[in-house]
């Protein structure tokens, strides 16, 4: 097969696999259908994409997937073409938007029209049933469907569980996203120099993502100097200075809608890292690699949290929000709480072969002037973690 044929077959296999995963969740929960508004869930189930960021804020396209694989899709105004070329059993309708932007003072009447269409589609294909899963829905829509006699189930949980295990084809597509992200990181590294702004450096990642067919970047997490502590400063017009730390987290939704989530920390300019910078880096590197080394299929989330690398006391308050988290089209289930946070934020479950995950670290002392952010994206195999990216660490700092 030539490369284009292989890619077409991979996409076809992935589409079939993902829709089957959604169907399996519906069958498992004895639910005849799921109503999806989240653009990422719609992409997962159908591989259609239409203004994903805009429609995430302005609910204007939605689909209903039935347990037998049939789909009713309400598409944005005159955008039926986004469904062309897909081998799906789909009935296309025009979306009814009742958000204030589109409906103004007609919100109530538009919402009633919307509810009638939802009920018509559901009752046509799920005769006698009343259980409908929904991933997200504004209050007026929820109230109208409940008033009509439907019992609404947590569709977001079903979709997260569906998305958790990746097929071989998905790993190929994730790899394409990561290669685009690595190109962006390489470009950032080449362009990095004292005197440029954080924003100017960050633009290089966007450039390579779009150039390679990527889609968007979920955050703006790039910081330098004292803005690296605490973590979670978004990039600014601050000018980079020789010898200071520069840290970033890509959160990049690349080609085919899959996320590349890589964090690295560098030094600005040609300076050698100070003893303090090297110490912070070695601790962060140790946390990531220790936690990768112990992760195995069958381990529970609680067990992993309990066995995870112990953060030294000076850095505990500024710890990252989780030990590790799932990754696919975006950040996904599960999110593994630190042991110290388990009672307030932890939940249990079990790691499985085929999960793709990000192992996290942030090391920065409370009240400190700098910090190190690292993160590695992996796939979990029967033998443990396999890195999905070749993006280098600063091992000469160790």
N, C-alpha and C positions, 0 to 999 in steps of 0.2 A: 504494500500500500504506500502511496505517496503521502507526504506530511499532511496535506489538506484533508485527505480521506480519513486518516487516523484521527485528526482533530474532530471531524464531523461525527465519526463513530463514537468517540469519547463523549462528546456532548450529548448524543442520542442516548448512550448508556446511562449517563449521569441523570438526564431528565427522567428516564424510566425509573431509575433507582429512587430518586427523591420523591416522585409522586407515590410510588409504592410504599415508602416510609410513612408518608402522610396517611395513606389508606390504612396501613397497619395500625396506626395510633387510633384512628376512628373505630376500627373493628375491635381493638383491644378494650376501648372504653364503651363499646356498644352504643356508639353515637353515629347517626346516619350522615352527618355533614358538619363542615366547619366553615364559618364565615371569616374571611381574612381581609384585614385592612393594612396591616403592617407590610410596607413594601418589600422588606427582606423575606417575609414569609411567602408573599405572592411570588417573588423571584424563585424561592426554593421550590415551590410546588409546581410552577408553570414555566420557569425561565423567561418570563416576560418582565420588562423593565420600562418604566415610563416616569421620568422626572422624580426619581426616588426621594430625594431630599424634600422637594416641594410637596409631594403627596404625603410624606410622613407628617408634615405640618398642616396640610390642607386635605383632609380625607376626601378624595375625589375619584378614586378607582378602588374596586373591591371585587372579591371573587367568593364563590361558594364551591367547595370541593366535597363531593359525595364519596362515601365509602366504597362505591363500585368504580370510582375513577372518573365519573362524569363531572364536568365543571360548568357552572354558569358564571360568566364574567361580565361585570359592569365596568366598561372602559370609559376613560376620560373623553371629552368631546372630540369626535372625529379622529380617534386614534386607534381604530380597529386594526390598522396596519401593523401594530406591534405584535400581533398574534400570527402574522404570516410565517409560513414555513415550519410551524410546530405541529407535531403529530399528536393532537389532543382531541378528546371528545368534548368540545366546548360549544356552548351557546352564548353568543355575544349579545349584550344589551348595552344601552347607554346609561352611564352612571347618573344617579340623582344625588346631587350634593346639597345638603341643607345647612352647611356652615354659614355663618353670618356674612362672610365675604361674598358668597355666591347667592345667598337667599335673602339677605337683608331682613325686612319685617315679614317675609314669607316663610320663615324658618319652620314654623309649626306645620303649615300645609305641605311644604316640601318633605318634611320628615314623615308625615303620614303617607305620602305617596311612596317614599322610600320603603317604609315598613310594609306596605301592601305588596310591593314588588318582591321583597325578601320572602314574605309569607307565600306568595304565589310560587316562586321557584322552589322553596323548601317543600311545600305540600304537594307539588307536582311530582317530585322525584323521591319524596320520603313519606308516602301516604301513611297516615295513622300515627306517625312519630311526632314527638314533641321536644326531643333533646337536640339542641343545636349548640355546637362549640363556637366560641367567638374569641379572637385573639385580643382585640381592643375595640372599644366602642364608646362614643360619648354618651352622657347620661340620658338625653332625650331618646336616643335610639334604643338604649337598653330598656328604658321604661316602656316604650311602645311594643317591643317584642315580648316582654314579660306580660304586659297587659293582654296581648293576643293569645296567651296560653303556652308560650314556649318556655322551656326550662333551659337556661343558658349555662354552659359548662366552660371551664377554663381552657380555652383553645391555645393560649400562649404556652402553657405548660406542655400541651401535646406537641406543639411545633418545636419547642426546645428539645424535647425528647427525641423527636423524629430527626432533627438535625445533628444530634450528638455523635453518631457513628458515621464515619466517612467511607465511601466506596473507593476502590482503586482509581476510578476515573476522577473522583473529586480530588484525590491527592495530586493527580496530574494537573488539574486546574489550579489548585492551591499553589503548586510549584510554579506555574506561569505567573501568578500574582507575586509570589516571592521574588522571582527573577526580576520583575519590573521594579519591585521595591529595592532590591539590591542595587540596581542601576541608579536609582535615585540616591541611595546612601553613598555610592561611589562618587556620584557627582557632587554631593554635599562635601565629601571629604576632599575632593580636588579643589573646590571653590573656597573652602574654609580658610580664612585669614583674618588677622587682627584688623580692625577698622570697618568691617562690614557689619550690618545689623543682623540680629537674630532672624528677622523676617526675610531679609535677602537670602540668607542661607536656607531657610525653610522652603522658599519658593522653588529650589532645585528639586526637591522631592515631588512637588506637585507637577513640575514640568515633565519629569520622566514618567510619572504615573499616567498622565494624560497621553503622552507620546506613545506609550506602549499599550494603549487601549484600556487603561484603568478608569475609575469612576469618580471617587471622591475620597477625602481624608476626614475622618470623624472628629479629630481634635487638632489642636495647634500646640501640642506639648513639646516645646523646645525652649530651653533656658540656659543661661550662662552665668558664670560668676556667682555672686551671692543669691541670684534667683534660682540656683539649683537646690537651695535649702530654705524652706521645705519644698518638696516636690509638688507638681501640679500648677506651676506657672505657665501660662501660654506665651508663645513667642511675641516679642515686642520690637520696638524700634531701638532697643538698647544696643550699643556698639560693643562688639567683642574685643576683649583685651588680651594681649599676649600673656600666656602662662595660666590662664584661668580654665576651669572645667566647662565643658559644653555637653549637655545631655539632651536626649530626645527620645520620643516614643512615636513610632510611625503611624499606628492606627489607620493604615491605608487600605481602602477598598479598591482593589486592583482589577485586572482583567477577569471577566466572567463573574464579577460580583463577590469574589472571595477576598477576605481580609488578610493583610500581612502586618503582623504586630511585632515589631522588633524595637528593642531599646538598647542604645549604646551610649557610652560616655567617652568623650575625647578631651584632648587638651588643645587650646587655641595656640596656633603658631608653632614655632620650632623648639619651644622650651621643653625641658625634661620635667616630668611630674615631681612635685615635692614629696617628701616622706609622708606627709599627711594625705595627700591625694592618692598616693600608692596604697596606703593603708586602707582608706575608704574603698578603693577599687577592689583590693584583695578580698575584703569582707563581702562585698556584693557578689563578686565572682564565685566565692565559696558558697554563698547561699544558693545561688542558681544551680550550681553543679552538684552540690550535695542533694538538693531536692529533686534534681533530675535522676540522680543515681539510685535513690530509694523508691522511685515510683514504679509500680508494677500493676498489671491488670489483676482484678480481684481485690485489691486493697480498698478499704472503705475510705471515704472522705475524712472521717474522724481520725482513723488510724494514721493517715497521711499527715494531717494537721499535727497530731501528737508527736510524730517522729521527725517532723521537719526541722531544719536547721534552726538553732536557738539564737535569736537576735540578741547581741550584747545589750545590756541595760542602757548605755548612753544613746543608743539608736532606736530603742523600742518605741518611744512615743511617735517618732516620725516614720514608722514602718509603712510599707505599701499597704493598700487596702485589702489585699488577699495574698495567699501563698502562690496560687495558680488559678487559671480560669480556662474554660473552653474557648475555642476559636473556630470559626467557619466563615460564613459570610460576614459576620461581625462578631464581637464578643458574645459567647454563648454559654449556656449551662455546661458544667457547674462552675461556681465560684467557691474556692476553698478558703475558709476563714483561718486566720492564725489561731493557734491554741488559746492565746490570751483573749481572743474575741469570740471564742466558740459559743459561749452561752448567749451572747447578744446577737451574733450574726451567722453562726454555723448551722449547717444542715447536713444530714448524712446521705449517703448513696454509695455507689461502687464504681470504680474505674473499670472501663472495658477496652479491649483491643479495638483499635480503629478510631478512638477518640483523638482529636487534635487539640492541643493545649498550649498555653503559654505559662512558663515558669518565671516568676517575678522576683525582683529585688529592688529595694531602695535603701540605701545606707546614707544617713545624714544625721549628725548629732542634734539633739534639741538645743536650739540657740546657736548652732554652728553656722559657718559662713559658706559652706559648700557641701555637695552631696553627689552620690553616684547612683544612676538609674541603669539597670540592666534587665533584659528580658529575652528569653529564648523560646521560639515556637517549635513544637515537637509533635510527632505522632507517636501514640502509644502502641507498641507491638507486644507480642507474647513474651519478648525478652526484655522489655523496658522501653525507655525513651530513645527515639531516633530524631536528631535535629533535622528540621526541614530547611534550614538556611545555612549557608556557608559564610555568612557575614562574620568577620573576625572579631574576636575580643582583643584587648590590649594585654596579651599574655606577657609581654616584656616588662609590664609594670609589676608583675607578681613577684 
